[in-house]
Amino acid sequence: QVQVVESGGGLVQPGGSLRLSCAASTSIFRLYEKAWYRQAPGKQRELVATITSGDNTNYADSVKGRFTISRDNAKNTVYLQMNSLKPEDTAVYYCNLKYGSLATYWGQGTQVTVSS
């Protein structure tokens, strides 16, 4: 069983920045597709950003130009750099690792609150 642990959430003012981290306990971290999702109160979980094993990235339209997903295979960690944060970015952010149709793992989530 792969353990996935997010960190880095918190309270930030509009226009501020946060960097989320997601560490995974797997020796084949580099082979997984990694993704960040978020879920705001009363809303469905939505895909924020993905990065493939070949480092191709994709973003939701709502975060393009503001968020950047990256990974450090040596540290088994994927990051989400969030800049120019808006109140509508407030949500619980979840890390997801997927290995084709064979396996998918979720973290417990980290709260991000954007408020003045």
C-alpha positions as CSV (number, residue, x, y, z in Angstrom):
1,Q,0.0,0.0,0.0
2,V,1.4,3.4,-1.0
3,Q,1.1,6.1,1.6
4,V,0.5,9.6,0.2
5,V,0.8,12.6,2.5
6,E,0.1,16.2,1.6
7,S,1.4,19.3,3.4
8,G,1.7,23.0,3.0
9,G,-1.9,24.2,3.3
10,G,-3.0,27.1,5.4
11,L,-4.6,30.5,5.5
12,V,-3.4,33.1,3.0
13,Q,-4.6,36.5,1.9
14,P,-5.9,37.1,-1.6
15,G,-3.0,37.6,-4.0
16,G,-0.7,35.5,-1.9
17,S,1.1,32.3,-2.6
18,L,1.4,28.8,-1.1
19,R,3.3,25.7,-2.1
20,L,1.7,22.3,-1.5
21,S,3.8,19.2,-1.2
22,C,2.9,15.5,-1.6
23,A,5.2,12.8,-0.5
24,A,4.6,9.2,-1.5
25,S,6.1,5.9,-0.2
26,T,6.9,4.1,-3.4
27,S,10.1,3.1,-5.2
28,I,8.4,3.6,-8.6
29,F,7.2,7.1,-7.9
30,R,8.6,8.3,-11.3
31,L,6.2,5.9,-13.2
32,Y,3.0,7.3,-11.7
33,E,0.9,10.0,-13.2
34,K,0.5,12.6,-10.4
35,A,-2.3,15.0,-9.9
36,W,-3.8,17.6,-7.6
37,Y,-7.5,17.8,-7.1
38,R,-9.6,20.1,-4.9
39,Q,-13.0,20.1,-3.3
40,A,-14.7,23.2,-2.0
41,P,-17.6,22.9,0.5
42,G,-20.8,21.8,-1.2
43,K,-19.0,21.2,-4.5
44,Q,-17.7,18.1,-6.3
45,R,-14.0,17.3,-6.4
46,E,-12.3,18.8,-9.4
47,L,-9.0,18.2,-11.2
48,V,-6.6,21.1,-10.8
49,A,-3.4,19.9,-12.4
50,T,-1.6,16.8,-13.7
51,I,1.9,15.8,-14.5
52,T,2.7,12.6,-16.4
53,S,5.7,10.3,-16.0
54,G,7.1,12.1,-19.0
55,D,6.6,15.5,-17.4
56,N,3.7,16.6,-19.6
57,T,1.5,19.0,-17.6
58,N,-2.1,20.0,-17.8
59,Y,-4.2,22.5,-15.8
60,A,-7.7,23.4,-15.2
61,D,-8.7,26.7,-17.0
62,S,-9.4,28.3,-13.6
63,V,-5.7,28.0,-12.5
64,K,-3.8,28.3,-15.7
65,G,-1.0,30.9,-15.4
66,R,-1.3,30.9,-11.6
67,F,-0.5,27.4,-10.5
68,T,2.5,25.2,-11.4
69,I,2.8,21.4,-10.8
70,S,6.2,19.9,-10.6
71,R,7.9,16.8,-9.2
72,D,11.1,15.7,-7.6
73,N,11.6,12.0,-8.3
74,A,14.6,11.8,-6.0
75,K,12.4,12.9,-3.1
76,N,9.2,11.0,-4.2
77,T,7.4,14.4,-4.0
78,V,5.1,16.3,-6.2
79,Y,4.4,20.0,-5.6
80,L,1.8,22.5,-6.5
81,Q,3.0,26.1,-6.5
82,M,0.0,28.4,-6.2
83,N,0.4,32.1,-6.9
84,S,-2.1,35.0,-7.1
85,L,-4.5,33.1,-4.9
86,K,-8.2,34.0,-5.0
87,P,-11.0,33.3,-2.5
88,E,-12.5,30.9,-4.9
89,D,-9.3,28.7,-4.6
90,T,-10.4,27.9,-1.1
91,A,-10.8,24.1,-0.8
92,V,-9.3,20.9,0.5
93,Y,-6.5,19.9,-1.9
94,Y,-5.8,16.3,-2.5
95,C,-2.9,14.6,-4.1
96,N,-3.5,11.6,-6.4
97,L,-1.1,9.0,-7.8
98,K,-2.2,6.8,-10.6
99,Y,-0.5,3.9,-12.4
100,G,-2.7,3.3,-15.4
101,S,-5.7,1.3,-14.5
102,L,-3.8,-0.8,-12.0
103,A,-3.6,1.5,-9.0
104,T,-4.6,4.8,-7.7
105,Y,-3.8,6.4,-4.3
106,W,-5.1,9.4,-2.5
107,G,-3.8,11.5,0.3
108,Q,-5.8,12.8,3.2
109,G,-6.0,16.3,1.9
110,T,-4.7,19.7,3.1
111,Q,-6.9,22.7,3.7
112,V,-6.2,25.9,1.7
113,T,-8.1,29.0,2.8
114,V,-7.8,32.3,0.9
115,S,-9.3,35.1,2.9
116,S,-8.6,38.6,4.1
